Amino acid sequence: MLRIKDNIDLEILRNFGFKYDDNKGQWKFCERNIDGSTYVYINVWNNKIVYRQDKESDTECLTKIYELTMAGLIEKLTTEK
C-alpha cells in the first residue's frame, strides 16, 4: 500500500491537480466519473492512497501517482507479520 509521507504538507497536492473534499476529509483527483470511476483519493487521517481504475485506457491517475513518486512524496507501507 502507498501513502504520502508524514512530513509532507498535504496542501502541496493542489500543485498536482488534487482538490480537497472537506466533507470526506480526502484529497481527490478524478479522471472519469460519468461512465465509470477512475480516481486517486488521499485520506487526510492516515495519508493512505486509494486508487481505482475502471478502464485500461485511463492513464491520468497513474501519471499523477508517478508524479507524486518522482517528487519524493510517496512511501510504500510495509506490513509486519
N, C-alpha and C positions, 0 to 999 in steps of 0.2 A: 504494500500500500504506500502511496505517496502522500506527502504533506508539505506544507510551507514551513520553513524553518522558524523556530520560536523567536529569533532575534530580528525578524523582518516586520516592519510596519505594513500592515495589510493595505493601507491607502495606496501603496505603490502599484497595486493591481489595476488601478484606474488607468495607468500608463499602458497597460496591456489590453485595454478594451473591456475590462470587467466592470460590472455595475453592482452596487451594494443594495441588497433587499433587506431593509430593516425589519420587516415582519417575520422573516425566517432566519435572520442572522447569517446570511450567506452572501458571498461574492459570486456573481453569476456571469457566465459567458454562454449565450445560446446561439448555436449556429442554425438550428432548424427547430421550429416549434409548431408548425401547422400540420404537416403530413408525417409526423414522426418526431422524435426528440433526440437531438444531439446536443449535448451541453457539457460544461465543466462547472461544477459548484465547489466552492471552498468554504467549509464551515468555520465560523469565527471562534467557536468554543474549543475546537481541537486542531484547527488548521488542516484537517484532512481534505484531500482532493477526491471528489466524486465525479466520475466520468461515465458518460453513456453515449454510444454511437449506434444509431438505428440503420444507417445506410453506409455502405462501403465508400461511396463517393464523397461523403462528408469528411473533410480533412482540416477544416479551420480549427477545430478544438484540439486536435492532435498537434497542430502547429503552435497553438497557444501554450500547451504543456511543454513543447520543445523549447519555446522562447523563455519560459519561466525557468526551465532547467539550465539553459545556457547562461541565463542571468545569475545563476547560483542561488536561486530562491527555494528550490525543492530538495528535499531529502527523502530517502527511502526508509520506511519504518521496518524494523526487523522484529520478528516475533520470537519471544523467548519460550522455550519448552521446558 
